[in-house]
Amino acid sequence: MFLENIQSPKDVKVLTMKQLHELAKEIRDGILNRDSNIGGHVGPNLGIVEATIAMHYVFNCPEDKFIFDVSHQSYPHKMLTGRAYGYYDNSRFQEISGYSSPTESPAYDQFELGHTSTSISLATGLQKARDIKGTKENIVVVIGDGSLSGGEALEGLDEAGELGTGIIIVVNDNEMSIAENHGGLYKNLALLRETNGKAECNLFRAMGLDYKYVADGNDVETLIKTFEEVKNIDHPIVIHIHTEKGKGYAPAEKDKETWHWSMPFDIETGKLKKQDNGEDYGNLTAEYLLAEMKKDKHLVAVTSGTPTVAGFFKARREEAGAQHVDVGIAEEQAVAMISGMAKGGLRPVYNVYSTFIQRTYDQIAQDLCINGNPAVINLFCASMYGMNDITHIGFYDIPMLSNIPNLVYLAPTCWEEYKAMLGWGIKQTEHPVAIRVPGGAVTHSDEKFDDDYSELNRFKMPHKGSKIAIVALGAFYGLGKQVAAMLKEQKGIDATLINPRFITGLDEEMLEGLKADHEKVITLEDGALEGGFGEKIARFYGDSDIKTFCFGIKKGLYDRYDYQKIATDNELTPEQIVARV
């Protein structure tokens, strides 16, 4: 096995062409071995194998710098830079991140990369640093066609053209984003493919970049020849390669969207090892919205490159037709667009992972909230029980969104309350509304929930007690119930239980009323503690006799954490909470 003997890219350079083909097969086997056992990005990594081999064969990494956009196609690079054990040695899977990571390999990985469309901009910074220092290294960027839909990618191309010095931008065009591509620029990519790169209309040349096209981006010999031609180039150039997403694995070649990322699966059959037939908030959201669309032709579901976040798989996208819009990997466009849609009389609902809403602060504050247009934003995986990679943490949403004026941010406790809030958000015409979709497994309640939230910042008190009040936000309402039960059992305290519902404001009347017969207030939130919801309540009680205990997640750079450990480390178990108060 060749991979066993590859400790650095230097070991790639001595292989014959025949051996490089064998190496490509071994890399694909390694990708499938890892992903079939622990899950991961299948299709994009299988498609970039030959290009990565060719890059390491021609260029001199780490002296030459490689920057991978979003890291969905970084596995082969890792395997050729001394980390193949993370793909073949099942006992060492967890030593390797699924993303580019300089903490893992400072020599070969330049940046922590998990969000899309950033690589070219980052690379232009390295390009400028090289030019000022007078060094001669090649700067090589790998970006997928899907990531080009993000505005920062176009800004990066623009800047590379402006700098005018050597940078090599490899556009990996597999005709796919996570799902299908969306956006007018893909018409130009298609034209370039159809004309073998010879079309006069060329996005990249229009931005001041040189250009080469490789029709078979899975042909290692052609790729090596092309990279040798541009090595040490003195001006910016795009190498546009046409690859096959999922190359070498039949199920991934056939169903490219499903196999973009997968849970553990059986390699022979392609079937998931563990079938999840349970409910999830994404599918419930899609079912609800599709039913409402049939009643209201003005209702439009919006996604940004990840339509399945809200259960909009291909069949459902087709069912929705014009009432579903995917803007590509362009979250800022999505927020500005829903503001315009609402202004135009539509009822837009934007569905997005919490980690990606971070990119849209300006659009939410300026384009949406200052204008007061009644659009709805559903935030998924806004929870410590969501994605746990350092680049995909989703629990910093509350400090960001709760402090934007004119936004109503709601925190439902279960599916029934979420549905009620979503229904109200769609129908009302006064406010921009965001909903923090509960994290973790779907929970249900027989409780009756309001269907009108127009009286803002009114908390709900399901149980009135004394001495201690528990203000349990959203998904942590269940934790609040557990704490209340434990306080009664262990300390004989009949605690008040409050479902605040609103994140963007306080029910000052209710909080003031607690002063009469309460000594302590506990706040619980499934999110960042600093700048979060609990701190607002602590500030309210700051000059009173009430003592406030705020529980949430401390600010930090969390990476591939264990869910139970992060709960324990942040004193978020019922036992720890009761012991502290």
VOGU-3710 file (C-alpha; in Angstrom, 3 decimals, decimal comma):
1> mfleniqspk> 0,000/0,000/0,000  1,502/3,295/-1,137  -0,235/5,419/1,509  1,630/3,600/4,264  4,872/5,023/2,907  3,675/8,569/2,286  4,668/10,739/5,208  4,847/13,992/3,227  4,163/15,242/-0,310  7,807/14,510/-1,196
11> dvkvltmkql> 6,878/10,830/-1,192  4,245/11,487/-3,869  6,718/13,032/-6,285  8,739/9,806/-6,720  5,772/7,691/-7,837  5,195/6,639/-11,442  1,953/7,446/-13,251  0,795/3,878/-12,765  1,521/4,149/-9,058  -0,358/7,464/-8,863
21> helakeirdg> -3,449/5,699/-10,197  -3,064/3,062/-7,490  -2,626/5,824/-4,954  -5,897/7,408/-6,079  -7,709/4,128/-5,432  -6,159/3,841/-1,972  -7,216/7,379/-1,117  -10,790/6,643/-2,185  -10,764/3,458/-0,115  -9,556/5,493/2,871
31> ilnrdsnigg> -12,300/8,078/2,432  -14,944/5,369/2,263  -13,473/3,537/5,254  -13,570/6,601/7,483  -16,933/7,929/6,325  -18,633/4,529/6,452  -17,592/4,204/10,103  -18,047/7,692/11,556  -19,740/9,686/8,806  -18,361/12,590/6,816
41> hvgpnlgive> -18,236/14,357/3,473  -18,240/11,619/0,860  -18,967/13,010/-2,599  -16,782/16,158/-2,705  -13,739/14,319/-1,391  -14,086/11,416/-3,820  -14,226/13,878/-6,693  -11,069/15,868/-5,837  -8,653/12,933/-5,429  -6,738/13,230/-8,710
51> atiamhyvfn> -6,491/17,014/-8,510  -5,035/16,794/-5,000  -2,494/14,183/-6,069  -1,485/16,365/-9,011  -1,132/19,444/-6,814  1,184/17,657/-4,406  3,107/16,089/-7,301  3,820/19,468/-8,918  3,911/22,038/-6,124  6,124/22,029/-3,046
61> cpedkfifdv> 3,796/22,079/-0,074  4,231/23,287/2,661  6,555/25,902/1,148  3,794/26,455/-1,414  0,526/27,226/0,393  -2,699/25,278/-0,225  -6,011/26,776/0,897  -9,174/24,645/0,662  -12,555/26,347/0,654  -14,996/25,034/3,318
71> shqsyphkml> -12,808/21,890/3,705  -15,394/19,546/2,172  -12,651/18,449/-0,220  -9,638/18,365/2,081  -9,494/14,635/2,971  -7,079/13,619/0,159  -4,798/16,520/1,128  -4,727/15,298/4,703  -3,907/11,772/3,594  -0,944/12,995/1,550
81> tgraygyydn> 0,439/15,108/4,386  1,098/12,419/6,958  -2,435/11,882/8,242  -3,537/8,764/6,374  -3,859/6,976/9,726  -7,017/9,009/10,327  -8,626/7,208/7,392  -7,256/3,660/7,628  -6,652/3,133/11,329  -10,137/2,879/12,845
91> srfqeisgys> -8,749/3,510/16,324  -7,404/6,933/15,277  -10,370/8,458/13,449  -10,977/11,031/16,162  -7,427/12,388/15,888  -8,339/13,954/12,560  -10,856/16,728/12,032  -13,221/16,692/9,100  -11,977/20,156/8,192  -8,781/22,031/7,468
101> sptespaydq> -7,096/22,685/10,816  -3,702/24,282/11,599  -4,021/23,094/15,200  -3,913/19,598/13,715  -1,200/20,296/11,114  0,295/23,806/11,274  2,618/23,173/8,347  0,083/21,916/5,827  -3,234/23,514/6,893  -3,246/27,298/6,731
111> felghtstsi> -6,624/28,119/8,324  -9,525/26,651/10,272  -12,061/26,429/7,466  -15,649/25,279/7,731  -17,753/27,999/6,136  -17,895/28,492/2,410  -16,616/31,091/-0,023  -13,743/32,341/2,147  -10,689/30,683/0,607  -9,852/33,153/-2,157
121> slatglqkar> -10,107/36,142/0,171  -7,874/34,427/2,728  -5,433/33,502/-0,007  -5,188/37,074/-1,288  -3,970/37,985/2,192  -1,200/35,381/1,915  -0,554/36,648/-1,598  -0,089/40,225/-0,374  2,123/39,092/2,507  4,334/37,149/0,091
131> dikgtkeniv> 4,593/40,081/-2,293  5,624/42,524/0,432  8,118/40,108/1,966  9,555/39,295/-1,463  9,284/35,522/-1,137  8,445/33,265/-4,078  6,005/30,607/-2,859  2,996/29,581/-4,908  -0,415/30,368/-3,429  -2,872/27,655/-4,528
141> vvigdgslsg> -6,599/27,903/-3,761  -9,147/25,107/-4,202  -12,777/26,224/-4,337  -15,856/24,331/-5,486  -18,339/25,709/-7,968  -21,016/25,750/-5,256  -18,925/28,061/-3,087  -18,679/30,581/-5,916  -22,281/31,592/-5,194  -21,149/33,194/-1,935
151> gealegldea> -20,430/36,879/-2,375  -17,076/36,713/-0,587  -15,793/34,353/-3,289  -16,513/36,970/-5,928  -14,917/39,649/-3,754  -11,840/37,440/-3,509  -11,684/36,964/-7,283  -12,044/40,701/-7,715  -9,176/41,403/-5,320  -6,938/38,747/-6,890
161> gelgtgiiiv> -7,432/40,475/-10,228  -6,589/43,800/-8,623  -3,372/42,565/-6,972  -2,218/41,186/-10,285  0,515/38,916/-8,922  0,802/35,151/-8,894  -2,075/33,198/-7,418  -3,514/29,920/-8,725  -7,228/29,417/-8,156  -8,442/25,873/-8,842
171> vndnemsiae> -12,206/25,934/-9,432  -13,460/22,397/-8,852  -16,604/22,309/-10,988  -18,650/19,174/-10,313  -21,904/20,873/-11,338  -23,158/20,622/-7,764  -23,266/22,525/-4,547  -24,514/20,516/-1,561  -27,641/20,113/-3,656  -27,980/21,575/-7,149
181> nhgglyknla> -26,376/24,932/-7,930  -28,466/28,098/-8,019  -27,506/31,414/-9,580  -26,897/33,083/-12,916  -23,118/32,596/-12,825  -23,632/28,859/-13,360  -24,876/29,577/-16,859  -21,396/30,873/-17,590  -19,718/27,839/-16,034  -21,936/25,630/-18,209
191> llretngkae> -21,018/27,673/-21,294  -17,333/27,289/-20,476  -17,748/23,527/-20,110  -19,660/23,303/-23,395  -17,012/25,262/-25,294  -14,039/23,557/-23,646  -13,190/26,827/-21,979  -13,113/28,826/-25,205  -16,297/30,904/-24,820  -15,711/34,623/-25,221
201> cnlframgld> -17,999/35,286/-22,275  -15,827/34,277/-19,324  -16,554/35,380/-15,750  -12,965/34,931/-14,660  -11,350/36,789/-17,539  -13,857/39,601/-17,022  -12,447/40,011/-13,497  -8,880/40,343/-14,754  -7,767/36,721/-14,303  -6,010/34,402/-16,706
211> ykyvadgndv> -7,826/31,146/-17,380  -7,281/27,474/-18,300  -9,884/24,739/-18,627  -9,415/21,025/-17,928  -12,316/18,997/-19,291  -11,446/15,859/-17,345  -10,590/16,957/-13,854  -10,192/13,331/-12,796  -7,325/12,708/-15,246  -4,188/12,932/-13,134
221> etliktfeev> -1,780/13,113/-16,095  -3,572/16,096/-17,647  -3,794/17,813/-14,285  -0,076/17,375/-13,637  0,729/18,849/-17,053  -1,591/21,805/-16,427  -0,212/22,553/-12,965  3,357/22,329/-14,277  2,464/24,970/-16,883  1,260/27,446/-14,237
231> knidhpivih> 3,738/26,737/-11,451  5,532/29,945/-10,396  3,177/32,044/-12,539  3,566/35,796/-12,081  -0,106/36,735/-12,446  -3,500/35,476/-11,217  -4,981/32,503/-13,026  -8,038/30,273/-12,671  -7,675/26,576/-13,449  -11,218/25,450/-14,127
241> ihtekgkgya> -11,447/21,661/-13,729  -14,534/19,593/-14,463  -14,787/16,706/-11,995  -17,365/14,136/-10,956  -18,764/14,423/-7,462  -18,711/11,001/-5,826  -16,191/9,619/-8,345  -15,429/5,930/-7,859  -18,349/5,021/-5,603  -21,482/4,085/-7,548
251> paekdketwh> -24,118/5,194/-4,989  -22,436/8,607/-4,660  -22,141/9,006/-8,419  -25,836/8,184/-8,855  -27,252/10,331/-6,027  -24,857/13,232/-5,596  -27,017/15,295/-3,243  -27,635/12,511/-0,715  -23,972/11,529/-0,720  -22,564/14,992/-0,189
261> wsmpfdietg> -22,368/14,025/3,483  -23,457/10,823/5,103  -23,921/9,171/8,448  -22,109/5,800/8,841  -23,085/3,390/6,064  -22,446/-0,070/4,663  -19,982/0,319/1,785  -21,334/-2,667/-0,145  -24,982/-1,637/-0,106  -24,786/2,112/0,526
271> klkkqdnged> -27,427/1,753/3,235  -27,094/3,627/6,524  -25,944/1,439/9,381  -28,474/3,034/11,675  -31,795/3,978/10,185  -33,298/7,020/11,857  -37,040/6,793/11,520  -37,694/9,286/14,265  -39,067/12,784/13,925  -36,923/15,813/13,352
281> ygnltaeyll> -37,761/19,500/13,277  -36,629/19,880/9,675  -39,110/17,362/8,268  -41,896/18,657/10,484  -41,179/22,184/9,238  -41,330/21,139/5,584  -44,581/19,234/6,083  -46,137/22,227/7,820  -44,969/24,772/5,258  -46,035/22,650/2,289
291> aemkkdkhlv> -49,514/22,292/3,771  -49,720/26,048/4,367  -48,447/26,792/0,854  -51,495/25,081/-0,584  -53,663/27,550/1,341  -51,530/30,629/0,696  -49,753/31,123/-2,636  -47,849/34,047/-1,151  -45,992/31,807/1,323  -42,434/31,108/0,163
301> avtsgtptva> -39,794/28,931/1,833  -36,247/30,195/1,323  -32,995/28,252/1,810  -29,360/29,020/1,102  -27,533/25,994/-0,250  -28,793/23,666/2,510  -32,454/23,020/1,627  -32,639/19,872/3,736  -32,101/21,909/6,913  -35,858/22,428/6,789
311> gffkarreea> -36,664/19,073/5,239  -36,829/20,341/1,658  -35,466/17,284/-0,080  -35,682/17,142/-3,864  -39,227/15,780/-3,995  -40,474/18,465/-1,623  -38,659/21,198/-3,549  -40,447/20,023/-6,662  -43,767/19,936/-4,827  -43,276/23,505/-3,616
321> gaqhvdvgia> -42,282/24,694/-7,086  -42,040/28,478/-7,241  -42,879/28,654/-3,528  -39,411/27,415/-2,684  -36,335/29,492/-3,450  -32,745/28,414/-2,883  -30,260/31,261/-3,314  -27,141/29,095/-3,229  -24,544/29,513/-0,528  -25,414/33,169/-0,080
331> eeqavamisg> -26,935/33,827/3,328  -26,619/37,598/3,038  -28,560/37,502/-0,227  -31,228/35,372/1,458  -31,840/37,855/4,279  -31,928/40,883/1,995  -34,156/38,998/-0,414  -36,736/38,008/2,206  -36,910/41,636/3,278  -37,696/42,578/-0,315
341> makgglrpvy> -40,154/39,707/-0,659  -42,020/40,828/2,455  -42,063/44,388/1,183  -43,528/43,088/-2,060  -46,392/41,352/-0,286  -45,087/37,797/0,053  -44,746/35,806/3,268  -41,164/34,512/3,251  -39,732/31,989/5,716  -35,944/31,671/5,610
351> nvystfiqrt> -34,599/28,386/7,003  -30,937/28,303/7,952  -28,435/26,632/10,255  -27,612/28,839/13,220  -23,876/28,702/12,504  -24,431/30,345/9,118  -26,675/33,165/10,344  -23,496/34,691/11,796  -22,684/35,851/8,277  -25,774/38,039/8,051
361> ydqiaqdlci> -25,636/40,471/10,947  -25,612/43,546/8,725  -28,443/42,348/6,506  -30,651/41,485/9,488  -29,920/44,765/11,266  -30,032/47,012/8,218  -31,992/45,498/5,361  -34,568/43,668/7,448  -35,025/45,241/10,874  -34,578/48,941/10,151
371> ngnpavinlf> -37,131/48,499/7,382  -39,409/46,488/9,656  -40,460/44,007/6,991  -42,425/40,994/8,303  -40,239/38,079/7,260  -39,562/34,952/9,328  -36,167/33,341/9,959  -36,012/29,795/11,354  -32,698/28,990/13,028  -31,859/25,291/13,196
381> casmygmndi> -29,169/23,663/15,375  -29,011/26,713/17,634  -27,980/24,441/20,449  -25,129/22,762/22,250  -26,711/19,585/20,883  -26,173/20,649/17,279  -23,003/20,490/15,187  -19,926/20,352/17,395  -16,997/21,181/15,104  -15,166/24,410/15,942
391> thigfydipm> -16,228/26,033/12,650  -19,872/25,001/12,932  -20,824/25,897/16,504  -24,380/27,217/16,514  -24,990/28,422/20,061  -23,775/32,021/19,706  -27,011/33,229/18,126  -28,632/34,753/21,232  -25,998/37,447/21,894  -26,104/38,327/18,202
401> lsnipnlvyl> -29,818/38,398/17,456  -31,336/39,375/20,793  -29,635/42,766/20,661  -30,765/43,812/17,189  -33,504/46,454/17,510  -36,916/45,711/16,027  -36,373/41,945/15,800  -38,701/39,580/17,644  -36,732/36,472/18,584  -38,850/33,575/19,880
411> aptcweeyka> -37,817/30,419/21,729  -40,359/27,584/21,553  -40,078/24,689/23,982  -41,504/21,913/21,778  -42,974/21,156/18,357  -46,470/22,360/19,236  -45,233/25,717/20,496  -42,845/26,074/17,546  -45,703/25,445/15,115  -47,842/28,039/16,904
421> mlgwgikqte> -45,073/30,627/16,778  -44,302/29,861/13,136  -47,959/30,204/12,198  -48,147/33,568/13,944  -44,882/34,767/12,442  -46,107/33,993/8,930  -49,501/35,674/9,346  -48,499/38,810/11,285  -47,496/41,923/9,362  -45,764/44,073/11,972
431> hpvairvpgg> -42,354/42,591/12,783  -39,338/40,743/11,469  -39,460/37,467/13,417  -36,778/34,876/14,145  -37,540/31,516/15,746  -34,965/29,474/17,618  -36,000/25,988/16,562  -35,393/23,680/19,564  -32,166/21,693/19,449  -31,893/17,960/19,933
441> avthsdekfd> -34,713/15,459/19,600  -38,277/16,554/18,918  -40,366/17,018/22,054  -44,143/17,210/22,307  -46,528/18,715/24,825  -50,246/18,481/25,573  -50,121/22,031/26,894  -52,222/24,649/25,138  -50,054/27,276/23,469  -50,973/30,770/22,366
451> ddyselnrfk> -51,424/31,400/18,664  -50,933/35,167/18,990  -47,635/36,700/20,144  -48,332/40,269/19,115  -48,194/41,421/22,751  -44,436/41,371/22,845  -42,210/40,174/25,658  -44,953/38,514/27,705  -43,532/35,527/29,546  -45,654/32,525/30,503
461> mphkgskiai> -45,749/31,110/34,038  -46,994/27,486/33,892  -46,422/27,038/37,623  -46,411/29,623/40,434  -44,375/28,764/43,512  -42,154/30,766/45,825  -38,557/31,325/46,961  -36,927/30,212/43,695  -38,021/31,012/40,141  -36,679/29,056/37,174
471> valgafyglg> -36,668/30,925/33,862  -36,036/28,126/31,368  -35,582/29,264/27,772  -36,676/27,231/24,773  -35,149/23,764/24,538  -33,978/24,031/28,166  -37,545/24,187/29,433  -37,382/20,441/30,006  -34,217/20,960/32,058  -36,115/23,581/34,038
481> kqvaamlkeq> -38,812/21,014/34,860  -36,150/18,588/36,052  -34,546/21,231/38,272  -37,952/22,170/39,728  -38,723/18,541/40,544  -35,324/18,062/42,172  -35,653/21,247/44,253  -38,976/20,019/45,588  -37,664/16,535/46,303  -34,330/17,486/47,864
491> kgidatlinp> -34,999/20,865/49,446  -38,761/21,023/49,797  -38,930/24,153/47,605  -41,919/24,634/45,341  -40,174/26,585/42,604  -41,883/28,858/40,110  -41,406/27,734/36,501  -41,374/30,304/33,694  -41,326/29,813/29,919  -40,070/33,200/28,669
501> rfitgldeem> -40,911/32,559/24,982  -39,354/35,905/23,952  -35,568/36,315/23,787  -35,476/39,912/22,603  -37,130/41,502/25,589  -38,110/41,053/29,233  -41,474/40,762/30,883  -40,629/43,390/33,466  -44,036/43,187/35,108  -43,664/39,467/35,791
511> leglkadhek> -40,056/39,788/36,896  -40,960/42,675/39,203  -43,742/40,581/40,715  -41,278/37,853/41,695  -39,657/40,231/44,170  -42,572/39,827/46,569  -41,971/36,177/47,465  -38,793/35,012/45,739  -35,197/35,096/46,882  -33,445/33,554/43,885
521> vitledgale> -33,907/33,383/40,124  -32,320/30,678/37,964  -31,932/31,281/34,222  -31,306/28,374/31,850  -30,373/28,768/28,191  -29,045/26,362/25,567  -26,572/28,931/24,306  -23,758/31,331/25,069  -23,778/32,710/28,593  -21,850/35,916/27,925
531> ggfgekiarf> -24,144/38,453/26,320  -26,992/35,974/26,499  -30,538/35,904/27,788  -29,741/35,230/31,444  -27,509/38,256/31,716  -30,455/40,476/30,753  -32,414/39,137/33,708  -29,405/39,423/36,028  -29,087/43,045/34,994  -32,772/43,639/35,733
541> ygdsdiktfc> -32,311/42,349/39,292  -28,916/43,973/39,750  -29,949/46,512/42,425  -32,496/44,295/44,158  -32,293/41,679/46,906  -32,921/38,863/44,442  -29,895/36,737/43,685  -29,609/35,559/40,086  -27,920/32,351/38,925  -27,285/32,205/35,170
551> fgikkglydr> -26,621/28,858/33,479  -25,442/28,511/29,913  -22,322/27,833/27,907  -19,169/29,786/28,682  -17,472/31,584/25,819  -14,804/29,420/24,231  -13,477/27,704/21,121  -15,145/24,301/21,356  -14,034/21,612/18,925  -15,527/18,149/18,481
561> ydyqkiatdn> -16,735/18,177/22,043  -18,608/15,444/23,858  -22,154/16,593/24,586  -22,262/15,217/28,088  -18,871/16,665/28,939  -19,755/20,169/27,777  -22,929/19,976/29,858  -20,972/18,894/32,926  -18,160/21,401/32,374  -20,732/24,202/32,234
571> eltpeqivar> -22,720/22,966/35,262  -25,769/22,174/33,173  -26,906/18,952/34,804  -29,915/19,140/37,162  -27,744/17,935/40,038  -25,132/20,648/39,483  -27,735/23,392/39,173  -29,540/22,396/42,379  -26,243/22,079/44,251  -25,164/25,572/43,189
581> v> -28,368/27,384/44,211
//
